[in-house]
Every structure is written in structure tokens, then in C-alpha cells.
Amino acid sequence: MLFLVQYEKITDTIGRVTRTIQNPIPAWVTDGSFYVDNLVIPNPQALPNMAAELKVDIPTKKLYYDYTLIKSTEERVASLEDRQASTEEQIVQLMMGGMLNG
């Protein structure tokens, strides 16, 4: 069976798979795609706090998963709090600068 794998190029050798199409029509072929017979999509591993992303080794056309760490809710909240404090500090500095100049 014929499949079309479409991907977004990350580097010259790695792509992020965006779609796989069974029995594609020629109009669906793009620069970021290739045909393959008997597509084998590996199963992602269930790793705690990790997100699986399907990628392709472009030269070999082999699909694989890349894993990235998912930040915990506590880490995301702490990051937002830091950004908010920094923004508030910048606002105060801008206001003080305006009072000194005005």
C-alpha cells in the first residue's frame, strides 16, 4: 500500500511529521513529503512527564519519536510569576522615569 508522509523540515536531515496519507493523490505531494510503501509508524513510549513527537530521518525516511520534557504546573506557575514580577518592575521604572522627566 502506498503512503505519503508530509513533514516540516527542522534540519537538513530531520523533519517533524505533520501528516501521513494512505493512497494519496499526486496533488498532495509537496517539497516536504515523500512516498513510501508499507509505512511503519512506531508506537510511542509512555514516559512520565515527556511528550512524544513523531519525526523522520529524511535521508533514510525512517520514522521515530523524539521526546521533550513537559514542565509541571508548579514550574509553569513559577515562571509566570517571575515574568509578572519583572513586568511590574519595568512598569514602575517607566512610571518613575516619566515623573522625573515630566
GUTOR-776096 format. One record per residue: residue number from 1; residue in three letters; z, x, y of N, C-alpha, C in turn. Coordinates in Angstrom, 2 decimals. Atoms other than C-alpha are relative to their C-alpha. Layout:
N
+-----+-----+---------+---------+---------+---------+---------+---------+---------+---------+---------+
:   k :   r :    n_zz :    n_xx :    n_yy :   ca_zz :   ca_xx :   ca_yy :    c_zz :    c_xx :    c_yy :
+-----+-----+---------+---------+---------+---------+---------+---------+---------+---------+---------+
: NUM : Ala :       Z :       X :       Y :       Z :       X :       Y :       Z :       X :       Y :
...
+-----+-----+---------+---------+---------+---------+---------+---------+---------+---------+---------+
% end
This chain:
102
+-----+-----+---------+---------+---------+---------+---------+---------+---------+---------+---------+
:   k :   r :    n_zz :    n_xx :    n_yy :   ca_zz :   ca_xx :   ca_yy :    c_zz :    c_xx :    c_yy :
+-----+-----+---------+---------+---------+---------+---------+---------+---------+---------+---------+
:   1 : Met :    0.00 :    0.84 :   -1.17 :    0.00 :    0.00 :    0.00 :    0.00 :    0.89 :    1.24 :
:   2 : Leu :    0.14 :   -0.79 :   -1.21 :   -0.87 :    1.29 :    3.46 :    1.01 :   -0.44 :    1.06 :
:   3 : Phe :   -0.95 :    0.26 :   -1.08 :    1.71 :    1.58 :    6.24 :   -0.40 :    0.81 :    1.22 :
:   4 : Leu :    0.14 :   -0.73 :   -1.24 :    1.57 :    2.61 :    9.86 :    1.40 :    0.25 :    0.53 :
:   5 : Val :   -1.29 :   -0.36 :   -0.58 :    4.56 :    4.48 :   11.28 :   -0.24 :    0.33 :    1.47 :
:   6 : Gln :    0.10 :   -0.29 :   -1.43 :    4.90 :    4.39 :   15.06 :    1.29 :    0.67 :    0.44 :
:   7 : Tyr :   -1.17 :   -0.76 :   -0.43 :    7.22 :    6.78 :   16.86 :   -0.14 :    0.43 :    1.45 :
:   8 : Glu :   -0.05 :   -0.60 :   -1.32 :    8.29 :    8.13 :   20.24 :    0.24 :    1.49 :   -0.21 :
:   9 : Lys :   -0.11 :   -1.44 :    0.17 :    7.80 :   11.88 :   20.44 :    1.22 :    0.53 :    0.75 :
:  10 : Ile :   -1.16 :   -0.63 :   -0.60 :   11.05 :   13.78 :   21.09 :   -0.31 :    1.47 :    0.27 :
:  11 : Thr :    0.47 :   -1.38 :   -0.13 :    9.74 :   17.29 :   20.47 :   -1.37 :    0.06 :   -0.68 :
:  12 : Asp :    1.29 :   -0.12 :    0.68 :    6.51 :   18.67 :   19.03 :    0.08 :   -0.31 :   -1.48 :
:  13 : Thr :   -0.14 :    0.20 :    1.45 :    7.94 :   18.26 :   15.53 :    0.88 :   -1.19 :   -0.39 :
:  14 : Ile :   -0.92 :    1.10 :    0.32 :   10.40 :   15.33 :   15.79 :   -0.35 :   -1.23 :    0.82 :
:  15 : Gly :    0.24 :    1.26 :   -0.68 :    9.83 :   11.68 :   16.62 :    1.05 :   -1.03 :   -0.39 :
:  16 : Arg :   -0.92 :    1.10 :    0.26 :   12.08 :    8.61 :   16.87 :   -0.86 :   -1.17 :   -0.47 :
:  17 : Val :    0.80 :    1.09 :    0.57 :   10.65 :    5.89 :   14.61 :    0.32 :   -1.29 :    0.75 :
:  18 : Thr :   -0.18 :    1.25 :   -0.73 :   10.10 :    2.71 :   16.60 :   -0.42 :   -1.22 :   -0.81 :
:  19 : Arg :    0.50 :    1.13 :    0.79 :    8.26 :    0.59 :   14.03 :   -0.71 :    0.51 :   -1.23 :
:  20 : Thr :    0.83 :   -0.24 :    1.18 :    6.82 :    0.57 :   10.54 :   -0.73 :   -1.32 :   -0.28 :
:  21 : Ile :    0.83 :    1.19 :    0.17 :    3.97 :   -1.84 :    9.83 :   -0.73 :    0.08 :   -1.33 :
:  22 : Gln :    0.69 :    0.09 :    1.27 :    2.71 :   -2.89 :    6.41 :   -1.37 :   -0.63 :    0.23 :
:  23 : Asn :    1.38 :    0.47 :   -0.14 :   -1.07 :   -3.43 :    6.16 :   -0.41 :   -0.13 :    1.48 :
:  24 : Pro :    0.31 :    0.05 :   -1.44 :   -1.76 :   -2.51 :    9.81 :   -1.49 :   -0.20 :    0.26 :
:  25 : Ile :    1.40 :    0.09 :   -0.42 :   -4.93 :   -3.23 :   11.71 :   -0.28 :    1.22 :    0.89 :
:  26 : Pro :    0.32 :   -1.21 :   -0.76 :   -6.76 :   -0.33 :   13.41 :    0.40 :   -0.06 :    1.48 :
:  27 : Ala :   -0.36 :    0.12 :   -1.41 :   -5.95 :   -1.68 :   16.90 :    1.43 :    0.43 :    0.28 :
:  28 : Trp :   -1.40 :   -0.37 :   -0.18 :   -2.27 :   -0.84 :   16.32 :    0.22 :    1.51 :    0.00 :
:  29 : Val :   -0.14 :   -1.45 :    0.07 :   -2.93 :    2.89 :   15.94 :    0.08 :    0.56 :    1.42 :
:  30 : Thr :   -0.19 :   -0.65 :   -1.30 :   -1.67 :    4.96 :   18.89 :    0.13 :    1.50 :   -0.23 :
:  31 : Asp :   -0.23 :   -1.44 :    0.13 :   -1.17 :    8.66 :   19.62 :    1.29 :    0.29 :   -0.75 :
:  32 : Gly :   -1.28 :   -0.19 :    0.68 :    2.40 :    8.30 :   18.38 :    0.09 :   -0.82 :   -1.26 :
:  33 : Ser :   -0.04 :    0.75 :    1.26 :    1.56 :    6.90 :   14.97 :   -0.82 :    0.73 :   -1.06 :
:  34 : Phe :    0.78 :   -0.55 :    1.10 :    0.21 :    7.82 :   11.56 :    0.03 :   -0.98 :   -1.18 :
:  35 : Tyr :    0.07 :    0.80 :    1.23 :   -0.87 :    6.13 :    8.33 :    0.68 :    0.76 :   -1.13 :
:  36 : Val :   -0.58 :   -0.60 :    1.19 :    0.95 :    6.72 :    5.08 :   -0.08 :   -1.02 :   -1.14 :
:  37 : Asp :   -0.05 :    0.83 :    1.21 :    0.61 :    5.38 :    1.55 :    1.41 :    0.05 :   -0.55 :
:  38 : Asn :   -1.30 :    0.02 :    0.67 :    3.77 :    4.32 :   -0.25 :    1.11 :    0.56 :    0.89 :
:  39 : Leu :   -1.04 :   -0.41 :   -0.94 :    6.22 :    4.62 :    2.65 :    1.37 :   -0.01 :   -0.67 :
:  40 : Val :   -1.36 :   -0.08 :    0.52 :    9.68 :    5.78 :    1.60 :    0.95 :    0.11 :    1.19 :
:  41 : Ile :   -1.01 :   -0.02 :   -1.07 :   12.42 :    4.87 :    4.07 :    1.34 :    0.23 :   -0.67 :
:  42 : Pro :   -1.29 :   -0.28 :    0.63 :   15.70 :    6.49 :    3.09 :    1.07 :   -0.99 :    0.48 :
:  43 : Asn :   -1.12 :    0.84 :   -0.40 :   18.92 :    4.48 :    3.18 :    0.95 :    0.82 :    0.86 :
:  44 : Pro :   -0.94 :   -0.75 :   -0.82 :   21.27 :    5.48 :    5.97 :    1.36 :    0.08 :   -0.68 :
:  45 : Gln :   -1.35 :   -0.15 :    0.54 :   24.68 :    6.80 :    5.01 :    0.96 :   -0.76 :    0.91 :
:  46 : Ala :   -1.02 :    0.70 :   -0.78 :   27.67 :    4.74 :    6.12 :    1.07 :    1.00 :    0.39 :
:  47 : Leu :   -0.95 :   -0.99 :   -0.48 :   29.51 :    7.37 :    8.13 :    0.85 :   -0.61 :    1.11 :
:  48 : Pro :   -0.86 :    0.59 :   -1.03 :   32.55 :    6.32 :   10.17 :   -0.27 :    0.59 :    1.38 :
:  49 : Asn :    0.19 :   -0.38 :   -1.41 :   32.07 :    6.43 :   13.96 :   -1.33 :    0.72 :    0.25 :
:  50 : Met :    1.31 :   -0.61 :   -0.17 :   28.44 :    7.50 :   13.54 :   -1.07 :   -1.09 :    0.01 :
:  51 : Ala :    1.15 :    0.91 :   -0.06 :   25.21 :    5.70 :   14.45 :   -1.21 :    0.71 :   -0.61 :
:  52 : Ala :    1.18 :   -0.56 :    0.65 :   22.13 :    6.29 :   12.30 :   -1.25 :   -0.35 :    0.79 :
:  53 : Glu :    1.27 :    0.22 :   -0.71 :   18.74 :    6.70 :   13.96 :   -1.13 :    0.56 :   -0.85 :
:  54 : Leu :    1.12 :   -0.40 :    0.85 :   15.52 :    6.81 :   11.93 :   -0.95 :    0.90 :    0.79 :
:  55 : Lys :    0.89 :   -0.97 :   -0.65 :   13.41 :    9.84 :   12.81 :   -1.06 :    0.45 :   -0.99 :
:  56 : Val :    1.08 :   -0.49 :    0.84 :   10.28 :   11.51 :   11.50 :   -0.25 :    1.46 :    0.31 :
:  57 : Asp :    0.48 :   -1.38 :   -0.14 :    9.37 :   15.13 :   10.90 :   -1.51 :   -0.14 :    0.10 :
:  58 : Ile :    1.40 :    0.31 :   -0.26 :    5.92 :   14.86 :   12.46 :   -0.96 :    0.80 :   -0.88 :
:  59 : Pro :    0.97 :   -0.75 :    0.83 :    4.17 :   17.74 :   10.59 :   -0.04 :   -0.46 :   -1.46 :
:  60 : Thr :   -0.03 :    0.39 :    1.41 :    5.34 :   16.54 :    7.15 :   -0.06 :   -1.51 :   -0.20 :
:  61 : Lys :   -0.03 :    1.47 :    0.03 :    5.51 :   12.79 :    8.01 :    1.14 :   -0.53 :   -0.86 :
:  62 : Lys :   -1.17 :    0.40 :    0.78 :    8.88 :   12.64 :    6.26 :    1.02 :   -0.68 :    0.91 :
:  63 : Leu :   -1.00 :    0.74 :   -0.75 :   11.39 :   10.05 :    7.49 :    1.40 :    0.43 :   -0.42 :
:  64 : Tyr :   -1.39 :   -0.35 :    0.28 :   15.08 :   10.86 :    7.76 :    0.88 :   -0.62 :    1.08 :
:  65 : Tyr :   -0.94 :    0.52 :   -0.99 :   18.20 :    9.73 :    9.59 :    0.71 :    1.13 :    0.70 :
:  66 : Asp :   -0.79 :   -0.91 :   -0.82 :   19.88 :   11.60 :   12.41 :    1.21 :   -0.81 :    0.44 :
:  67 : Tyr :   -1.24 :    0.71 :   -0.30 :   23.48 :   10.70 :   13.19 :    0.61 :    0.49 :    1.30 :
:  68 : Thr :   -0.68 :   -0.35 :   -1.24 :   25.24 :   10.59 :   16.54 :    1.37 :   -0.66 :    0.03 :
:  69 : Leu :   -1.37 :    0.47 :   -0.08 :   28.91 :   10.15 :   17.27 :    0.10 :   -1.18 :    0.97 :
:  70 : Ile :   -0.25 :    1.16 :   -0.86 :   29.92 :    6.77 :   18.67 :    1.37 :    0.20 :    0.64 :
:  71 : Lys :   -1.28 :   -0.14 :   -0.70 :   32.61 :    7.03 :   21.33 :    0.88 :   -1.21 :   -0.30 :
:  72 : Ser :   -0.94 :    1.10 :    0.22 :   35.72 :    4.98 :   20.67 :    0.16 :   -0.79 :    1.29 :
:  73 : Thr :   -0.24 :    0.83 :   -1.18 :   36.65 :    2.18 :   23.03 :    0.92 :    0.71 :    0.97 :
:  74 : Glu :   -0.94 :   -0.72 :   -0.84 :   39.53 :    4.29 :   24.32 :   -0.70 :    1.11 :    0.78 :
:  75 : Glu :    0.74 :   -1.07 :   -0.68 :   37.18 :    7.18 :   25.13 :   -0.90 :   -0.57 :    1.09 :
:  76 : Arg :    0.89 :    0.61 :   -1.00 :   34.75 :    4.89 :   26.93 :    0.80 :   -0.51 :    1.20 :
:  77 : Val :   -0.85 :    0.49 :   -1.09 :   37.56 :    3.27 :   28.97 :    0.49 :    1.17 :    0.84 :
:  78 : Ala :   -0.48 :   -1.17 :   -0.74 :   38.97 :    6.69 :   29.92 :   -1.12 :    0.58 :    0.87 :
:  79 : Ser :    1.13 :   -0.52 :   -0.77 :   35.51 :    7.83 :   31.03 :   -0.29 :   -0.89 :    1.20 :
:  80 : Leu :    0.23 :    0.93 :   -1.11 :   35.04 :    4.71 :   33.15 :    1.11 :    0.11 :    1.05 :
:  81 : Glu :   -1.10 :   -0.16 :   -0.95 :   38.49 :    5.15 :   34.70 :   -0.17 :    1.26 :    0.83 :
:  82 : Asp :    0.23 :   -1.25 :   -0.73 :   37.65 :    8.74 :   35.63 :   -1.10 :   -0.18 :    1.04 :
:  83 : Arg :    1.10 :    0.23 :   -0.93 :   34.37 :    7.67 :   37.21 :    0.42 :   -0.89 :    1.15 :
:  84 : Gln :   -0.48 :    0.89 :   -1.06 :   36.09 :    4.87 :   39.12 :    0.88 :    0.76 :    0.98 :
:  85 : Ala :   -0.87 :   -0.78 :   -0.88 :   38.75 :    7.25 :   40.48 :   -0.81 :    0.93 :    0.88 :
:  86 : Ser :    0.87 :   -0.90 :   -0.76 :   36.05 :    9.70 :   41.56 :   -0.75 :   -0.78 :    1.09 :
:  87 : Thr :    0.73 :    0.83 :   -0.96 :   34.08 :    6.92 :   43.27 :    0.93 :   -0.44 :    1.14 :
:  88 : Glu :   -0.97 :    0.42 :   -1.02 :   37.19 :    5.66 :   45.08 :    0.32 :    1.16 :    0.94 :
:  89 : Glu :   -0.29 :   -1.18 :   -0.81 :   37.95 :    9.19 :   46.27 :   -1.16 :    0.29 :    0.97 :
:  90 : Gln :    1.16 :   -0.23 :   -0.86 :   34.41 :    9.57 :   47.61 :   -0.07 :   -1.04 :    1.12 :
:  91 : Ile :   -0.01 :    1.06 :   -1.02 :   34.70 :    6.23 :   49.46 :    1.02 :    0.33 :    1.09 :
:  92 : Val :   -1.04 :   -0.36 :   -0.97 :   37.95 :    7.34 :   51.11 :   -0.48 :    1.15 :    0.88 :
:  93 : Gln :    0.50 :   -1.14 :   -0.77 :   36.36 :   10.64 :   52.15 :   -1.08 :   -0.44 :    0.98 :
:  94 : Leu :    1.05 :    0.49 :   -0.91 :   33.35 :    8.82 :   53.63 :    0.61 :   -0.79 :    1.15 :
:  95 : Met :   -0.65 :    0.79 :   -1.04 :   35.61 :    6.42 :   55.50 :    0.75 :    0.90 :    0.99 :
:  96 : Met :   -0.73 :   -0.92 :   -0.86 :   37.77 :    9.23 :   56.85 :   -0.97 :    0.79 :    0.86 :
:  97 : Gly :    1.01 :   -0.72 :   -0.76 :   34.68 :   11.15 :   57.93 :   -0.57 :   -0.87 :    1.10 :
:  98 : Gly :    0.51 :    0.92 :   -1.01 :   33.42 :    8.08 :   59.77 :    1.01 :   -0.23 :    1.12 :
:  99 : Met :   -1.03 :    0.19 :   -1.02 :   36.75 :    7.62 :   61.56 :    0.13 :    1.23 :    0.90 :
: 100 : Leu :   -0.13 :   -1.24 :   -0.77 :   36.84 :   11.26 :   62.65 :   -1.20 :    0.18 :    0.93 :
: 101 : Asn :    1.21 :   -0.16 :   -0.79 :   33.26 :   11.13 :   63.93 :   -0.22 :   -1.15 :    0.97 :
: 102 : Gly :    0.29 :    1.17 :   -0.80 :   33.41 :    7.67 :   65.48 :    1.00 :   -0.20 :    1.03 :
+-----+-----+---------+---------+---------+---------+---------+---------+---------+---------+---------+
% end
